[in-house]
Amino acid sequence: MNYIAKIPDANGFITYTSEENDVWKTLYERQIHVIQKRACDEYLSGLQKLALDTQEIPQLPHVNEKLKALTGWSVQPVEAIIPAEEFFSLLANRQFPAATFIRTMQELDYVKEPDIFHELFGHCPMLTEPVFADFVQAYAQFVLTCEKKDWPLLQRLFWFTVEFGLILTPKGLRIYGGGILSSIGETVYALESDLPQRQLFNVLVALRTPYRIDQMQSSYFVIQRYQELYDFANYNLKNNMQHAHELGEYPPLFNVADAQNNNPNIHIHVC
C-alpha cells in the first residue's frame, strides 16, 4: 500500500476524515490500556504532559506548543519516508519527523511505514524527558559527522534504543522505545514472551546484532538509566564502530532467507 502524507495548511493544521480520526481513537483507546504497568514512568508522565487528543488525530501546532515549552523539541511534518540524512538532520535540530498519514482500520496491528500514531503516541512522550531528549539530539549530531558507510550501524543503535529499548526500573522491566509502545502486540511480547533475548545494553554487542523490521524483535537491550544513552553517544563510539566492523555480526536469531524473501529491503547488515 502507498501511504500519502497529508499537507498542512498555512497555520500547520491538517484536515483528517472521520474515518482517519476513528482509527486514531481506536488505536489510542486500546493502546492506553496495554501500556499501563509496561511503559516506563517517564513515558507515562510525558503522555500526561502532552495531553494528546484521544478522539481525533492531534494537530501538530498543539503538540508543539507543549513539547517546545518542556524540552525545546517540536514535531516536523514529513513525507511517509524520508532519506536518512534528512531524518538525522531534523533530529539534530530538535525536530522530530512525523509522517502525517495514519494507517487504515485493516492495518491496526501492523503498518509497513511509521504513521502519525507511531510518531506522536510512540515517540513524543519520551521527548519530554530532558536527558533522553538531549540524547536523541546529540546522537543525531554525531551521526552527521560520520561516514555514510557507518550509518547502517548507527541506525541499528537507534533501532535498539529509541525504537525498541527497555529500561530496568525499581518497579521491574519497562518500555521506553516508541516502536514498542505504539504496537499492541509488541508491548506485551517485549516484556512477557519467553522467545526474545533480553540483555543489558552494551554498545559493541548492539552494533553487532542483526534485526528485522517486519516481525516481533528477537533481541532487546536493557538500559538502567537514560544517562547511559547520552554517555555512549558522546564517548568512544567511533572506536566501537570500528571494532564492530572488524569482529563482524553475531549470527541472526531469525531466518535470514525468510526475511529477505518477505522483504528484500530488510535491515540485515553484514559488517
Stockholm file with secondary structure:
# STOCKHOLM 1.0

chainA/1-271         MNYIAKIPDANGFITYTSEENDVWKTLYERQIHVIQKRACDEYLSGLQKLALDTQEIPQLPHVNEKLKALTGWSVQPVEAIIPAEEFFSLLANRQFPAATFIRTMQELDYVKEPDIFHELFGHCPMLTEPVFADFVQAYAQFVLTCEKKDWPLLQRLFWFTVEFGLILTPKGLRIYGGGILSSIGETVYALESDLPQRQLFNVLVALRTPYRIDQMQSSYFVIQRYQELYDFANYNLKNNMQHAHELGEYPPLFNVADAQNNNPNIHIHVC
#=GR chainA/1-271 SS CCCCCCCCCTTSCCCCCHHHHHHHHHHHHHHHHHTTTTBCHHHHHHHHHHTCCSSSCCCHHHHHHHHHHHHSCEEEEECSSCCHHHHHHHHHTTEEEEECCCCCGGGSSCCSSCCHHIIIIIIGGGGGSHHHHHHHHHHHHHHTTSCGGGHHHHHHHHIIIIITCEEEETTEEEECCHHHHTCHHHHHHHHHCSSSEEEECCHHHHHTCCCCSSSCCSEEEEESSTHHHHHHHHSSHHHHHHHHHHHCCCCCSSCHHHHHHHCTTCCCCCC
#=GC SS_cons         CCCCCCCCCTTSCCCCCHHHHHHHHHHHHHHHHHTTTTBCHHHHHHHHHHTCCSSSCCCHHHHHHHHHHHHSCEEEEECSSCCHHHHHHHHHTTEEEEECCCCCGGGSSCCSSCCHHIIIIIIGGGGGSHHHHHHHHHHHHHHTTSCGGGHHHHHHHHIIIIITCEEEETTEEEECCHHHHTCHHHHHHHHHCSSSEEEECCHHHHHTCCCCSSSCCSEEEEESSTHHHHHHHHSSHHHHHHHHHHHCCCCCSSCHHHHHHHCTTCCCCCC
//
